[in-house]
Amino acid sequence: MTSEQLTYLVFGVVLLIALVFDLGLLSKKTTEITIKKALVQTIFWVSLALAFFVFIWFEDGKTIAIEYLSAYLMEWSLSIDNIFVFILIFSFFKVKQQFIPRALLIGILMAIIFRIIFISVGIVLIERFEWLLYFFGAFLLYTGVKMFTAKHDEEVNLAENKVYRFIQRMLPIVSHDGDGKFSIVQDGKRFYTNLFVVIIMLATTDIVFALDSIPAVFAISQNRLVIYTSNIFAVLGLRSLFFLLKGAVNKFAYLQQGIAVVLVFIGLKMLAEMVHFKVPVFVSLLVIVLCITASIIYSISTAGRAGKTELQQGESDLR
């Protein structure tokens, strides 16, 4: 057994045990997922991903380990942006609290399947057409600039979402959750509930985000082990991260700018390889950590100052 095969085996075993632990012990249907519980689950998945980083370091070498960590942090930071859209989806369709964990779980598992397919196709295409890496670089550069300059004061109208409108045209839908069911029978005809629509929306939303994140990971590494494992670990942590962040959407106002800077850097890194200039992998890791950390700290501090200003203004109005 080769070193890479052993790493895949360990990854599969650890993932299976972790899923059983997470779903069996931390996510019983009879218990509510509180902020405290979500924090425990988030720490659990992040710690597992970091422990796997240590294993790769000793088993496959520091270069692949740093590539894995960079790719994981890239995916993890992009997944935070993903979560904010998930929150909008659940709010728009008025999904009851007790049905959210199951809908998230199914939607995320579907997203993992789609990502594995996309990654596999991407690897085959890059192996045959290496110039696609430069196309990905230009795409990430464009996406980063567009994301940085985008205005976020407009509300997203999910009623006009193309996927939602397509589902409405193709399937008979009822405007309720069917008490947790995906479909119900009314007057001898089968209808699909809002819960079914939500799961499809979650999976397709992740596909849209994957169009940015997967090329970004290819820019960090073309190693299959790195790409697959970093994506799966990041996506599996989405569910606990959702419950942790759902009440703090407004506290990460500048996270998107931090992600945008990272995407621009990754895009330039890919394009620089056209002139045979290769950026060391530890530099990529450093840029990702600094940009994401700085944007989160700045967002939280800005939100804190805004909260104090509103409080002081409210007190002055009472006087």
Secondary structure, DSSP 4 states (H G I P E B T S, - for coil): --HHHHHHHHHHHHHHHHHHHHHHTS--TTS---HHHHHHHHHHHHHHHHHHHHHHHHHH-HHHHHHHHHHHHHHHHHHHHHHHHHHHHHHHTT--GGGHHHHHHHHHHHHHHHHHHHHHHHHHHHHH-TTHHHHHHHHHHHHHHHHHH----SPP-GGG-HHHHHHHHHS-B-SS-GGG-SEEEETTEEEE-HHHHHHHHHHHHHHHHHHHHHHHHHHH---HHHHHHHHHHHHHTHHHHHHHHTT-GGGGTTHHHHHHHHHHHHHHHHHHGGGT----HHHHHHHHHHHHHHHHHHHHHHHHHHHHHHHHHHHHHH-
